[in-house]
Amino acid sequence: MAQVVVRNIEEEVKKQLKQRAAQHGWSMEEEVRQILRNAIRIAEPPAVKLGSRIAKRFNDVGLAEPLPELHQAIGTPMSF
């Protein structure tokens, strides 16, 4: 595993880290690991949703005419 050394941390920051670590029941070192993991997780781009993937796939196809808007339209069931 890699090691990271952070120098010149303010005393107040160190104190707050110790307090947070104690609240979670682990070491200050583990608290810093958790903070870094969470920071990376937040920075990851959100997963592309299905509708966006479908739209991207058919983006170049296009339509010959605009689709009609169906506001409060009642469809008729098909007969078999």
N, C-alpha and C positions, 0 to 999 in steps of 0.2 A: 504494500500500500504506500501511496505517496504521503509525504509530510509537507505541511505548509506552516510557515512561521510568520506570525503577524506581530510586528513591533509597534511600539508607541501607542498602545491602546489606552485611552483615558481611564482613569481610576473608576469613574462613574459607570462607564460601559462595562468594565470588568465586574463591578459590583452587581450590576443588573443581570449580567450573564450568570453569575453565581446564584442569584436569587431565582432566576428562571429554571436553572438546572435543578435546584433543590425542590422547586415546585413539581417538576416532572420526575424527580427521584433518580436522576442520573448525574454523571459528572459534567463539569463545565465543558470539557472537551466534546462530550457527546451532544451537549446542547448546541455547540457551534456546528457540529456535523449536521444535526437536524435542521438548523437554520439554513445552511448552505444547500442541503437537499431540497428544501421547500422553495428556496429562491430559484433553483434550476427548474423545478417542476412548473413554477409559474411562468417562467420564461419560454417554455416549450410552446410552439404554436398549437392552437386547438385542432383537434382532428377534423378533417373535412367530412362534412355530413353527406349522406347519400344523395339528396336533392342537388347539392352543389356539384357532386361528381358526375351525375347524369347530365346536368346542364352543360358542364365543361365538355363532356364527350360529344354532345350533339350541337355544340356551339357553332361549328362551321356549316351545318346542314341548312339552317335557316328555314323560313316558311314563305310560301308564295303569297299568302294574304294573312292579315291579322286574325287571330282567334277571336270569336265572339265572346263577349262577357255575359255570363249567365247569372244575373243577380236575382235571387229568389225564384228561379225558374223551377218548375216541377217537371221532372222527366217522366216520360211514359214508359212503362215496363215493356220489355220485348215479349212477343208471343212466340211460342215454340211449336 
